[in-house]
Amino acid sequence: MLTKAFLLKTKKRLLSERNELVEKSTQRPDIDTDGDETDEIQGNQLIELQNQLNTRNHAKLKQINDALRRLEDKTYGVCQDCEENIPEKRLSVNPYFLTCVACAEEREREDKRKRS
Ligand SMILES: [Zn+2]
């Protein structure tokens, strides 16, 4: 069972990560638009980069929101496959883990089988 202190700490961590992401994704790159061709190319590259970043941030944001929802539902830290508790140590490494080590390995094997 996860301790209350750990859950609280995780919640704080998730919330601050979410704030950071939201701040980052609302920033726009500085683009010089005086019609210079090189600037235009650089500007396009910047937009491209920003879009990639936003896609990544979006996926991350979803992970964070999902984890926060599980915290609210009291299902946080329970393996989605075998319903065993996921050890604190594993969740400290990555608070978004949905499965225990054994099931994560099992899923990986399954993925490899599907791919081959
Ligand atoms: Zn499991």
Backbone and ligand atoms as CSV (ligand in chain L), in Angstrom:
chain,resi,resn,atom,element,x,y,z
A,1,MET,N,N,0.846,-1.197,0.000
A,1,MET,CA,C,0.000,0.000,0.000
A,1,MET,C,C,0.884,1.250,0.000
A,2,LEU,N,N,0.510,2.242,-0.763
A,2,LEU,CA,C,1.273,3.486,-0.783
A,2,LEU,C,C,0.893,4.336,0.418
A,3,THR,N,N,1.883,5.001,0.991
A,3,THR,CA,C,1.586,5.839,2.150
A,3,THR,C,C,0.934,7.144,1.706
A,4,LYS,N,N,0.212,7.748,2.634
A,4,LYS,CA,C,-0.454,9.014,2.361
A,4,LYS,C,C,0.566,10.085,1.988
A,5,ALA,N,N,1.696,10.073,2.713
A,5,ALA,CA,C,2.748,11.059,2.466
A,5,ALA,C,C,3.274,10.935,1.045
A,6,PHE,N,N,3.430,9.677,0.615
A,6,PHE,CA,C,3.939,9.461,-0.740
A,6,PHE,C,C,2.929,9.952,-1.777
A,7,LEU,N,N,1.666,9.664,-1.541
A,7,LEU,CA,C,0.620,10.082,-2.476
A,7,LEU,C,C,0.555,11.604,-2.579
A,8,LEU,N,N,0.706,12.245,-1.423
A,8,LEU,CA,C,0.664,13.702,-1.383
A,8,LEU,C,C,1.837,14.296,-2.150
A,9,LYS,N,N,2.993,13.679,-1.913
A,9,LYS,CA,C,4.211,14.140,-2.589
A,9,LYS,C,C,4.057,13.975,-4.103
A,10,THR,N,N,3.502,12.840,-4.502
A,10,THR,CA,C,3.313,12.570,-5.927
A,10,THR,C,C,2.350,13.572,-6.542
A,11,LYS,N,N,1.292,13.872,-5.806
A,11,LYS,CA,C,0.302,14.816,-6.303
A,11,LYS,C,C,0.945,16.188,-6.533
A,12,LYS,N,N,1.744,16.621,-5.558
A,12,LYS,CA,C,2.435,17.909,-5.694
A,12,LYS,C,C,3.352,17.905,-6.898
A,13,ARG,N,N,4.080,16.789,-7.036
A,13,ARG,CA,C,5.015,16.668,-8.152
A,13,ARG,C,C,4.277,16.750,-9.492
A,14,LEU,N,N,3.160,16.052,-9.578
A,14,LEU,CA,C,2.388,16.044,-10.820
A,14,LEU,C,C,1.824,17.425,-11.134
A,15,LEU,N,N,1.327,18.086,-10.076
A,15,LEU,CA,C,0.749,19.412,-10.280
A,15,LEU,C,C,1.796,20.411,-10.745
A,16,SER,N,N,2.985,20.342,-10.153
A,16,SER,CA,C,4.010,21.305,-10.555
A,16,SER,C,C,4.525,21.002,-11.958
A,17,GLU,N,N,4.576,19.706,-12.297
A,17,GLU,CA,C,4.982,19.350,-13.668
A,17,GLU,C,C,3.945,19.844,-14.666
A,18,ARG,N,N,2.693,19.770,-14.263
A,18,ARG,CA,C,1.636,20.224,-15.162
A,18,ARG,C,C,1.719,21.744,-15.370
A,19,ASN,N,N,1.935,22.465,-14.264
A,19,ASN,CA,C,2.083,23.918,-14.383
A,19,ASN,C,C,3.203,24.294,-15.335
A,20,GLU,N,N,4.321,23.579,-15.164
A,20,GLU,CA,C,5.486,23.857,-15.994
A,20,GLU,C,C,5.168,23.641,-17.478
A,21,LEU,N,N,4.495,22.531,-17.740
A,21,LEU,CA,C,4.135,22.195,-19.126
A,21,LEU,C,C,3.214,23.241,-19.726
A,22,VAL,N,N,2.239,23.651,-18.954
A,22,VAL,CA,C,1.272,24.632,-19.457
A,22,VAL,C,C,1.984,25.938,-19.763
A,23,GLU,N,N,2.898,26.322,-18.866
A,23,GLU,CA,C,3.665,27.540,-19.104
A,23,GLU,C,C,4.477,27.437,-20.386
A,24,LYS,N,N,5.160,26.299,-20.527
A,24,LYS,CA,C,6.008,26.082,-21.692
A,24,LYS,C,C,5.201,26.115,-22.974
A,25,SER,N,N,4.032,25.477,-22.967
A,25,SER,CA,C,3.303,25.363,-24.227
A,25,SER,C,C,2.556,26.651,-24.576
A,26,THR,N,N,2.473,27.593,-23.646
A,26,THR,CA,C,1.833,28.852,-24.013
A,26,THR,C,C,2.861,29.864,-24.505
A,27,GLN,N,N,4.148,29.524,-24.338
A,27,GLN,CA,C,5.188,30.412,-24.861
A,27,GLN,C,C,5.281,30.266,-26.367
A,28,ARG,N,N,5.461,31.356,-27.041
A,28,ARG,CA,C,5.638,31.305,-28.495
A,28,ARG,C,C,7.081,31.662,-28.824
A,29,PRO,N,N,7.633,31.005,-29.838
A,29,PRO,CA,C,9.006,31.364,-30.195
A,29,PRO,C,C,9.058,32.765,-30.789
A,30,ASP,N,N,10.174,33.425,-30.566
A,30,ASP,CA,C,10.368,34.756,-31.153
A,30,ASP,C,C,10.658,34.612,-32.631
A,31,ILE,N,N,9.800,35.134,-33.449
A,31,ILE,CA,C,10.040,35.031,-34.885
A,31,ILE,C,C,10.168,36.432,-35.473
A,32,ASP,N,N,11.272,36.577,-36.191
A,32,ASP,CA,C,11.548,37.843,-36.842
A,32,ASP,C,C,10.800,37.854,-38.170
A,33,THR,N,N,9.864,38.736,-38.330
A,33,THR,CA,C,9.074,38.704,-39.563
A,33,THR,C,C,9.281,39.977,-40.390
A,34,ASP,N,N,10.537,40.250,-40.718
A,34,ASP,CA,C,10.757,41.422,-41.555
A,34,ASP,C,C,10.906,41.029,-43.029
A,35,GLY,N,N,10.477,39.813,-43.389
A,35,GLY,CA,C,10.455,39.410,-44.785
A,35,GLY,C,C,11.758,38.842,-45.305
A,36,ASP,N,N,12.782,38.857,-44.501
A,36,ASP,CA,C,14.061,38.275,-44.904
A,36,ASP,C,C,13.904,36.767,-45.081
A,37,GLU,N,N,14.460,36.245,-46.196
A,37,GLU,CA,C,14.221,34.840,-46.513
A,37,GLU,C,C,14.793,33.877,-45.466
A,38,THR,N,N,16.001,34.161,-45.025
A,38,THR,CA,C,16.638,33.287,-44.029
A,38,THR,C,C,15.813,33.266,-42.749
A,39,ASP,N,N,15.337,34.442,-42.386
A,39,ASP,CA,C,14.524,34.523,-41.176
A,39,ASP,C,C,13.261,33.691,-41.312
A,40,GLU,N,N,12.734,33.707,-42.528
A,40,GLU,CA,C,11.499,32.973,-42.765
A,40,GLU,C,C,11.724,31.478,-42.577
A,41,ILE,N,N,12.842,31.010,-43.139
A,41,ILE,CA,C,13.171,29.587,-42.998
A,41,ILE,C,C,13.376,29.246,-41.519
A,42,GLN,N,N,14.122,30.095,-40.857
A,42,GLN,CA,C,14.367,29.870,-39.429
A,42,GLN,C,C,13.060,29.901,-38.648
A,43,GLY,N,N,12.215,30.820,-39.046
A,43,GLY,CA,C,10.914,30.946,-38.384
A,43,GLY,C,C,10.100,29.681,-38.558
A,44,ASN,N,N,10.103,29.154,-39.803
A,44,ASN,CA,C,9.362,27.925,-40.069
A,44,ASN,C,C,9.906,26.758,-39.264
A,45,GLN,N,N,11.239,26.728,-39.158
A,45,GLN,CA,C,11.850,25.659,-38.369
A,45,GLN,C,C,11.448,25.775,-36.906
A,46,LEU,N,N,11.384,26.996,-36.460
A,46,LEU,CA,C,10.983,27.230,-35.069
A,46,LEU,C,C,9.553,26.770,-34.830
A,47,ILE,N,N,8.686,27.093,-35.789
A,47,ILE,CA,C,7.283,26.691,-35.651
A,47,ILE,C,C,7.185,25.173,-35.637
A,48,GLU,N,N,7.942,24.563,-36.551
A,48,GLU,CA,C,8.000,23.106,-36.634
A,48,GLU,C,C,8.395,22.506,-35.282
A,49,LEU,N,N,9.453,23.072,-34.725
A,49,LEU,CA,C,9.991,22.616,-33.452
A,49,LEU,C,C,8.948,22.775,-32.350
A,50,GLN,N,N,8.291,23.910,-32.383
A,50,GLN,CA,C,7.269,24.218,-31.393
A,50,GLN,C,C,6.125,23.209,-31.477
A,51,ASN,N,N,5.755,22.864,-32.728
A,51,ASN,CA,C,4.676,21.895,-32.916
A,51,ASN,C,C,5.044,20.529,-32.368
A,52,GLN,N,N,6.293,20.133,-32.627
A,52,GLN,CA,C,6.759,18.848,-32.112
A,52,GLN,C,C,6.714,18.844,-30.591
A,53,LEU,N,N,7.154,19.962,-30.038
A,53,LEU,CA,C,7.185,20.111,-28.594
A,53,LEU,C,C,5.771,20.040,-28.022
A,54,ASN,N,N,4.849,20.702,-28.720
A,54,ASN,CA,C,3.469,20.708,-28.253
A,54,ASN,C,C,2.851,19.322,-28.272
A,55,THR,N,N,3.187,18.552,-29.324
A,55,THR,CA,C,2.658,17.195,-29.403
A,55,THR,C,C,3.176,16.372,-28.235
A,56,ARG,N,N,4.482,16.527,-27.968
A,56,ARG,CA,C,5.079,15.798,-26.839
A,56,ARG,C,C,4.469,16.250,-25.529
A,57,ASN,N,N,4.352,17.575,-25.391
A,57,ASN,CA,C,3.778,18.116,-24.162
A,57,ASN,C,C,2.348,17.641,-23.961
A,58,HIS,N,N,1.652,17.541,-25.074
A,58,HIS,CA,C,0.257,17.132,-25.008
A,58,HIS,C,C,0.141,15.710,-24.455
A,59,ALA,N,N,1.010,14.836,-24.961
A,59,ALA,CA,C,1.014,13.449,-24.500
A,59,ALA,C,C,1.376,13.398,-23.013
A,60,LYS,N,N,2.347,14.212,-22.643
A,60,LYS,CA,C,2.791,14.257,-21.252
A,60,LYS,C,C,1.671,14.779,-20.351
A,61,LEU,N,N,1.009,15.804,-20.852
A,61,LEU,CA,C,-0.075,16.417,-20.091
A,61,LEU,C,C,-1.183,15.400,-19.826
A,62,LYS,N,N,-1.435,14.570,-20.818
A,62,LYS,CA,C,-2.460,13.546,-20.682
A,62,LYS,C,C,-2.047,12.535,-19.610
A,63,GLN,N,N,-0.753,12.170,-19.645
A,63,GLN,CA,C,-0.226,11.237,-18.636
A,63,GLN,C,C,-0.414,11.813,-17.234
A,64,ILE,N,N,-0.082,13.109,-17.110
A,64,ILE,CA,C,-0.186,13.760,-15.811
A,64,ILE,C,C,-1.637,13.796,-15.344
A,65,ASN,N,N,-2.523,14.195,-16.256
A,65,ASN,CA,C,-3.937,14.263,-15.887
A,65,ASN,C,C,-4.492,12.895,-15.514
A,66,ASP,N,N,-4.070,11.877,-16.253
A,66,ASP,CA,C,-4.509,10.514,-15.948
A,66,ASP,C,C,-4.043,10.090,-14.556
A,67,ALA,N,N,-2.766,10.390,-14.275
A,67,ALA,CA,C,-2.219,10.020,-12.968
A,67,ALA,C,C,-2.956,10.757,-11.856
A,68,LEU,N,N,-3.252,12.041,-12.086
A,68,LEU,CA,C,-3.980,12.816,-11.077
A,68,LEU,C,C,-5.388,12.255,-10.866
A,69,ARG,N,N,-5.994,11.811,-11.955
A,69,ARG,CA,C,-7.334,11.246,-11.834
A,69,ARG,C,C,-7.292,9.948,-11.030
A,70,ARG,N,N,-6.252,9.150,-11.272
A,70,ARG,CA,C,-6.113,7.907,-10.515
A,70,ARG,C,C,-5.866,8.193,-9.039
A,71,LEU,N,N,-5.148,9.299,-8.779
A,71,LEU,CA,C,-4.937,9.698,-7.387
A,71,LEU,C,C,-6.271,10.016,-6.720
A,72,GLU,N,N,-7.129,10.717,-7.449
A,72,GLU,CA,C,-8.449,11.070,-6.917
A,72,GLU,C,C,-9.310,9.822,-6.709
A,73,ASP,N,N,-9.224,8.914,-7.678
A,73,ASP,CA,C,-10.035,7.685,-7.628
A,73,ASP,C,C,-9.515,6.656,-6.642
A,74,LYS,N,N,-8.346,6.944,-6.071
A,74,LYS,CA,C,-7.675,5.995,-5.169
A,74,LYS,C,C,-7.273,4.718,-5.889
A,75,THR,N,N,-7.111,4.820,-7.216
A,75,THR,CA,C,-6.637,3.650,-7.950
A,75,THR,C,C,-5.175,3.840,-8.319
A,76,TYR,N,N,-4.606,4.955,-7.867
A,76,TYR,CA,C,-3.217,5.233,-8.196
A,76,TYR,C,C,-2.296,4.218,-7.536
A,77,GLY,N,N,-1.311,3.739,-8.309
A,77,GLY,CA,C,-0.342,2.819,-7.735
A,77,GLY,C,C,-0.806,1.375,-7.743
A,78,VAL,N,N,-1.951,1.126,-8.392
A,78,VAL,CA,C,-2.421,-0.249,-8.522
A,78,VAL,C,C,-2.155,-0.691,-9.954
A,79,CYS,N,N,-1.525,-1.832,-10.102
A,79,CYS,CA,C,-1.197,-2.337,-11.431
A,79,CYS,C,C,-2.475,-2.565,-12.232
A,80,GLN,N,N,-2.492,-2.054,-13.476
A,80,GLN,CA,C,-3.695,-2.177,-14.303
A,80,GLN,C,C,-3.916,-3.599,-14.789
A,81,ASP,N,N,-2.860,-4.397,-14.785
A,81,ASP,CA,C,-2.994,-5.753,-15.293
A,81,ASP,C,C,-3.293,-6.781,-14.206
A,82,CYS,N,N,-2.568,-6.726,-13.088
A,82,CYS,CA,C,-2.752,-7.780,-12.081
A,82,CYS,C,C,-3.323,-7.240,-10.767
A,83,GLU,N,N,-3.527,-5.918,-10.708
A,83,GLU,CA,C,-4.118,-5.269,-9.541
A,83,GLU,C,C,-3.304,-5.377,-8.263
A,84,GLU,N,N,-2.020,-5.714,-8.441
A,84,GLU,CA,C,-1.102,-5.668,-7.305
A,84,GLU,C,C,-0.685,-4.218,-7.110
A,85,ASN,N,N,-0.201,-3.896,-5.917
A,85,ASN,CA,C,0.305,-2.552,-5.700
A,85,ASN,C,C,1.669,-2.374,-6.350
A,86,ILE,N,N,1.848,-1.234,-6.978
A,86,ILE,CA,C,3.142,-0.924,-7.573
A,86,ILE,C,C,4.027,-0.330,-6.475
A,87,PRO,N,N,5.265,-0.837,-6.326
A,87,PRO,CA,C,6.105,-0.316,-5.238
A,87,PRO,C,C,6.409,1.175,-5.378
A,88,GLU,N,N,6.501,1.850,-4.219
A,88,GLU,CA,C,6.818,3.282,-4.191
A,88,GLU,C,C,8.059,3.600,-5.000
A,89,LYS,N,N,9.055,2.710,-4.876
A,89,LYS,CA,C,10.329,2.956,-5.526
A,89,LYS,C,C,10.146,3.101,-7.039
A,90,ARG,N,N,9.304,2.252,-7.581
A,90,ARG,CA,C,9.050,2.286,-9.024
A,90,ARG,C,C,8.335,3.580,-9.401
A,91,LEU,N,N,7.413,4.007,-8.564
A,91,LEU,CA,C,6.653,5.224,-8.856
A,91,LEU,C,C,7.471,6.492,-8.645
A,92,SER,N,N,8.509,6.394,-7.793
A,92,SER,CA,C,9.370,7.567,-7.625
A,92,SER,C,C,10.183,7.807,-8.884
A,93,VAL,N,N,10.530,6.709,-9.552
A,93,VAL,CA,C,11.294,6.831,-10.792
A,93,VAL,C,C,10.417,7.471,-11.864
A,94,ASN,N,N,9.219,6.972,-11.990
A,94,ASN,CA,C,8.293,7.505,-12.973
A,94,ASN,C,C,6.872,7.425,-12.414
A,95,PRO,N,N,6.293,8.562,-12.036
A,95,PRO,CA,C,4.974,8.535,-11.397
A,95,PRO,C,C,3.842,8.146,-12.339
A,96,TYR,N,N,4.165,7.933,-13.632
A,96,TYR,CA,C,3.099,7.609,-14.583
A,96,TYR,C,C,2.982,6.125,-14.871
A,97,PHE,N,N,3.803,5.308,-14.231
A,97,PHE,CA,C,3.728,3.877,-14.485
A,97,PHE,C,C,2.345,3.337,-14.139
A,98,LEU,N,N,1.826,2.495,-15.033
A,98,LEU,CA,C,0.486,1.950,-14.829
A,98,LEU,C,C,0.515,0.501,-14.377
A,99,THR,N,N,1.688,-0.121,-14.511
A,99,THR,CA,C,1.770,-1.547,-14.187
A,99,THR,C,C,2.983,-1.835,-13.308
A,100,CYS,N,N,2.955,-2.975,-12.653
A,100,CYS,CA,C,4.110,-3.402,-11.871
A,100,CYS,C,C,5.209,-3.891,-12.810
A,101,VAL,N,N,6.369,-4.176,-12.273
A,101,VAL,CA,C,7.509,-4.555,-13.110
A,101,VAL,C,C,7.191,-5.808,-13.933
A,102,ALA,N,N,6.648,-6.814,-13.261
A,102,ALA,CA,C,6.374,-8.080,-13.941
A,102,ALA,C,C,5.429,-7.879,-15.118
A,103,CYS,N,N,4.376,-7.097,-14.917
A,103,CYS,CA,C,3.401,-6.877,-15.992
A,103,CYS,C,C,3.976,-5.989,-17.087
A,104,ALA,N,N,4.831,-5.037,-16.707
A,104,ALA,CA,C,5.475,-4.189,-17.711
A,104,ALA,C,C,6.333,-5.040,-18.628
A,105,GLU,N,N,7.043,-5.996,-18.026
A,105,GLU,CA,C,7.880,-6.895,-18.825
A,105,GLU,C,C,7.021,-7.776,-19.714
A,106,GLU,N,N,5.916,-8.207,-19.155
A,106,GLU,CA,C,4.982,-9.041,-19.903
A,106,GLU,C,C,4.442,-8.270,-21.119
A,107,ARG,N,N,4.086,-6.997,-20.886
A,107,ARG,CA,C,3.571,-6.165,-21.979
A,107,ARG,C,C,4.612,-5.971,-23.060
A,108,GLU,N,N,5.854,-5.804,-22.614
A,108,GLU,CA,C,6.947,-5.605,-23.557
A,108,GLU,C,C,7.113,-6.827,-24.451
A,109,ARG,N,N,7.061,-7.998,-23.802
A,109,ARG,CA,C,7.187,-9.247,-24.568
A,109,ARG,C,C,6.042,-9.354,-25.572
A,110,GLU,N,N,4.865,-9.001,-25.114
A,110,GLU,CA,C,3.668,-9.041,-25.953
A,110,GLU,C,C,3.845,-8.127,-27.172
A,111,ASP,N,N,4.352,-6.920,-26.913
A,111,ASP,CA,C,4.602,-5.941,-27.984
A,111,ASP,C,C,5.549,-6.510,-29.018
A,112,LYS,N,N,6.615,-7.134,-28.528
A,112,LYS,CA,C,7.627,-7.686,-29.432
A,112,LYS,C,C,7.014,-8.785,-30.278
A,113,ARG,N,N,6.196,-9.597,-29.655
A,113,ARG,CA,C,5.535,-10.684,-30.387
A,113,ARG,C,C,4.661,-10.112,-31.500
A,114,LYS,N,N,3.928,-9.051,-31.161
A,114,LYS,CA,C,3.021,-8.454,-32.141
A,114,LYS,C,C,3.777,-7.837,-33.304
A,115,ARG,N,N,4.933,-7.246,-32.952
A,115,ARG,CA,C,5.718,-6.570,-33.993
A,115,ARG,C,C,6.391,-7.540,-34.944
A,116,SER,N,N,6.807,-8.696,-34.410
A,116,SER,CA,C,7.585,-9.612,-35.246
A,116,SER,C,C,6.687,-10.477,-36.136
L,1,ZN,ZN,ZN,1.074,-6.312,-12.401
